[in-house]
């Protein structure tokens, strides 16, 4: 009986010392790519967002844009890659009122930084969510120029 105790105790201590997976760890890989960290205000700035399994298979997901200044969310917008980039709603980022659904990846060629963002240190956060697998925050720091 004493021999059994010595075997169980070290195994219990070893299991307690293993690092636990973070609670917010998503079951997929999300990626955000953009041409530069210094976009020009008023000019198209195409971005590509993807959601894939760890083995590379595209997943059904949704995307939402959040804009951060000083670590605080100051605006939330929804992608609308098929909108006319010259339309009023596209310039204001209000063409959609819900997250953009996609499979695998999408490219938003209508993304334009406003002139009022010139010089500010901002972070574009794309929140990618996959049902049953969680969500990831894809952060991209920018400093908009003229």
C-alpha positions in Angstrom: 0.0 0.0 0.0 2.8 2.4 0.8 4.4 1.7 -2.5 1.3 2.8 -4.4 1.2 6.1 -2.6 4.8 6.9 -3.7 3.9 6.3 -7.3 0.7 8.3 -7.3 2.0 11.4 -5.5 4.8 12.1 -8.0 2.5 11.7 -10.9 -0.1 14.1 -9.4 2.6 16.7 -8.7 4.0 16.3 -12.3 0.5 16.7 -13.8 0.0 19.9 -11.7 3.2 21.4 -13.0 2.3 21.1 -16.7 1.2 24.3 -18.3 -2.5 24.5 -19.0 -3.8 25.6 -22.4 -5.1 29.2 -22.4 -8.9 29.4 -22.1 -9.1 31.7 -25.1 -7.0 29.5 -27.4 -8.9 29.1 -30.6 -9.1 25.8 -32.5 -8.0 27.4 -35.8 -5.4 29.7 -37.3 -6.4 33.3 -38.4 -4.1 35.5 -40.5 -4.2 39.2 -41.6 -2.0 40.6 -44.3 -1.8 44.2 -45.4 0.6 46.0 -47.8 2.1 48.5 -45.2 2.0 49.8 -41.7 1.9 53.3 -43.1 -1.2 53.5 -45.3 -2.1 56.8 -47.2 -5.3 58.4 -46.1 -8.1 58.4 -48.7 -6.4 55.7 -50.8 -7.5 52.0 -51.0 -5.5 49.7 -48.6 -6.4 46.1 -49.5 -6.2 43.6 -46.7 -6.6 39.8 -46.7 -8.1 37.8 -43.8 -8.0 34.0 -43.6 -9.3 31.3 -41.2 -7.9 27.8 -41.6 -7.5 24.6 -39.6 -4.0 23.9 -38.4 -3.7 21.5 -41.4 -4.7 24.3 -43.8 -8.3 23.6 -44.7 -10.5 26.8 -45.1 -13.2 27.3 -42.4 -16.5 29.1 -42.4 -16.0 32.2 -40.3 -17.1 35.8 -39.8 -15.0 39.0 -39.6 -15.5 42.3 -37.8 -13.2 45.3 -37.8 -12.4 47.1 -34.5 -10.3 50.2 -34.3 -8.1 50.8 -31.2 -6.5 54.0 -30.0 -4.4 53.7 -26.9 -5.5 50.2 -26.4 -9.2 51.2 -26.3 -11.8 50.3 -28.9 -13.0 53.5 -30.5 -15.0 52.2 -33.4 -16.5 49.0 -34.8 -17.2 48.5 -38.5 -18.1 45.5 -40.6 -16.3 44.5 -43.8 -18.1 45.0 -47.1 -15.7 43.8 -49.8 -18.3 44.0 -52.6 -19.4 47.6 -52.0 -18.5 50.4 -54.3 -15.5 52.0 -52.7 -16.7 55.5 -53.8 -20.1 55.1 -52.2 -21.0 57.1 -49.1 -21.6 54.0 -46.9 -18.3 52.5 -48.0 -16.4 55.6 -47.0 -18.1 55.7 -43.7 -17.8 51.9 -43.2 -21.6 51.5 -42.7 -22.6 49.4 -45.7 -23.1 46.4 -43.5 -24.5 46.1 -40.0 -23.3 42.6 -39.2 -20.1 40.5 -39.4 -18.9 39.5 -42.9 -19.3 35.7 -43.5 -16.6 34.0 -45.5 -15.0 30.6 -46.2 -11.2 30.3 -46.0 -10.3 33.8 -46.8 -11.4 37.1 -48.2 -9.8 40.3 -49.6 -11.3 43.7 -48.8 -10.2 46.1 -51.5 -12.6 48.8 -50.4 -10.7 49.6 -47.1 -9.8 53.3 -46.9 -8.4 55.1 -43.9 -10.0 58.5 -43.3 -8.1 61.8 -43.3 -8.8 62.4 -39.6 -6.7 59.4 -38.8 -3.5 61.0 -40.2 -0.6 60.8 -37.6 -2.5 58.8 -35.0 -1.1 55.5 -33.8 -4.0 53.2 -34.4 -4.5 49.4 -34.3 -6.8 47.6 -36.7 -8.2 44.6 -35.0 -9.9 42.0 -37.1 -12.0 39.7 -35.0 -12.4 36.4 -36.8 -14.9 34.0 -35.3 -15.5 30.3 -36.2 -18.6 28.6 -34.7 -17.5 25.9 -32.3 -13.8 26.9 -32.4 -13.8 30.3 -30.8 -12.4 33.6 -32.1 -9.0 35.3 -32.6 -8.0 38.9 -32.6 -5.7 39.8 -35.4 -4.0 43.1 -34.6 -2.2 45.3 -37.1 -0.6 48.6 -36.0 -0.7 51.5 -38.4 0.2 55.1 -38.5 -1.8 56.8 -41.3 0.0 59.3 -43.5 -1.1 62.0 -45.9 
